[in-house]
Amino acid sequence: MKYLLLVHLDGTKMAGLTPAEGKALDAASLAYDRELERGGHFIAAAALHDPKEAVIVRPVGDTFSTTDGPFVEVKEHVGGFILINARDLNEAIALAAKIPVGRFGAVEVRPVMEF
């Protein structure tokens, strides 16, 4: 079964990293992706830019509007994702718990609906 691991990050903790710590975290994250690949779990992964780079698109009648955003005042934001194959929810949780950048926030584990 497929699971989406949404990595929620505390931006203040991430901003406090030194350049060397950031580089080490990036290396650990890429190494973990390779570990997931070797185990047959990896489908895709990506880091996301800061929420201030985002644009919100909302339908308005037959057209749409855009706003910079999001404007939600939250401590954590979605900073990236990993899409995996896992035997069940317990295995997906165990894999999510090992995500290196997860220690700077939380990881949400969501089963993917397959149609």
Residue pairs with C-beta under 8 A, 6 or more apart in sequence:
1 85
1 86
1 87
1 88
1 92
1 111
1 112
1 114
2 43
2 83
2 84
2 85
2 86
2 111
2 112
2 114
3 83
3 84
3 85
3 86
3 89
3 92
3 96
3 109
3 110
3 111
3 112
4 81
4 82
4 83
4 109
4 110
4 112
5 81
5 82
5 83
5 84
5 92
5 95
5 96
5 99
5 107
5 108
5 109
5 110
6 78
6 81
6 107
6 108
6 110
7 78
7 79
7 80
7 81
7 82
7 99
7 101
7 102
7 105
7 106
7 107
8 76
8 77
8 78
8 79
8 105
8 106
8 107
8 108
9 76
9 77
9 78
9 79
9 80
9 101
9 104
9 105
10 75
10 76
10 104
10 105
11 50
11 75
11 76
11 77
12 75
13 104
13 105
14 79
14 104
17 25
25 100
25 101
28 100
29 47
29 99
29 100
29 101
32 98
32 99
32 100
33 42
33 45
33 82
36 42
36 82
36 84
36 95
40 85
41 84
41 85
41 86
41 95
42 82
42 84
42 85
43 83
43 84
43 85
44 81
44 82
44 83
45 80
45 81
45 82
45 83
46 80
46 81
47 79
47 80
48 78
48 79
48 80
48 81
50 77
51 69
51 70
51 77
51 78
52 68
54 68
54 69
54 70
55 66
55 67
55 68
55 69
56 66
56 67
56 68
56 69
56 70
57 64
57 65
57 66
58 64
58 65
58 66
58 67
70 77
76 105
76 106
79 101
79 105
80 101
82 99
83 112
84 92
84 95
86 92
86 95
89 109
89 111
92 109
92 111
93 109
96 102
96 107
96 109
97 107
99 107
